[in-house]
């Protein structure tokens, strides 16, 4: 079983975060509140944090023809095999592309 690993980076020392080789960088956008299908705003409880995982960048060895996602896509990934990184008050995770299980898209 993979070990959860977290890195906190000094925000004053980081200018760019680039995934290497075969890794995918996912940005976790924290949602302050949720909106129901009927348009009702539902604030999060203090102990609940909802995030939207968005592909931010890919390493140079990721063959994008093999995978059905691209930078900017919202995805579902295996969080137990992810390396969490906190930098510049933002939260990121690094995963291998095969640990991205699904792409989230709006219903037509």
N, C-alpha and C positions, 0 to 999 in steps of 0.2 A: 504494500500500500504506500502511495506517495505521501511524503511528509509536507505539511503546509509550511510554507517559507515566506517570510515577509521582509522586505527591505524598505527602510525609510531613508530617503535621500535628502541631504541639506539643500533646500530650495535655492539658496544663493549660489550654489556651485554647479547647477545643472542648466544647460542651455538647450539640449536636444537629447531625446531618448530614442535610440535606433535599435531595433531588434537585429540580432546577428543570425547568420546561417539560416536555419530552418525554423525560426520562431515567429510567432505572430503577437503583436502588441495590441491589447484590447484596452480601451479607455472605459472606465465605469462612470457613467454620468449619474450622479445621485439625484433622485427625484424628490423634491420637497413635498409634493402632494400628488395624489392621483385623481383622475377624472373618470367617472363611471361612463358607461355607454349612453346613459341618459343625460350626461352633462353635469352631474352632481360632483362638486369638488370634495374629495375625501382626504383630509390631512392625515399624515402618518402619525402613528403613536411614537412616543419618545424612543422606545426600544426597537422600532422597526425602521429599517433602511432599505429602500427599493432602489435598484440601480438598473440602468439600461446599458448593456455591454455593446460597445461599438468598435469595430476593427479600426485601429488608428494607423498601423503600419505593418509591413511584412518584411522578413529577412530576405536577403538576395537569393537564397536557395529554395524559396517556396515557389513551386511551380503552380502558378495561378490557373493554368489550364486544367490541372488535375482537381482543383477544389472549386466549389460553387459559391464562393464569397469573394468580396473585394473590399478595399478600404472604404469605410463609410457604412458598411452593412451592419445591422443589428444582428447579434448572434446569440446562441446558447452554447455554452462550453462546459467541459468537465472541470469544475472548480477545485476538485481535490488534486488535480495534477497541474495546478496553476501556481506561478510564482507572483505574489502580490508585491507591488511597488507603489509607494506613496511619494510623490514629488510635486512640488509647487502647489500644494493643497489639492492635488488631484490624485485619483486612485487608478492604477493600471494593473493589468495582469499580463504575464508572458506565458504563452501556451504553444505546444506543437500544433500544426494545422490539423492533424488527425484527431485532436481533442476538441475541435469545434464540431458540435453535433448537428446544429441546425441554423438556418438563417431565418430571421423574423421579418415578415413583410406584411404590409397592410392588406386587408381583405378588399376585394373589388366589389 
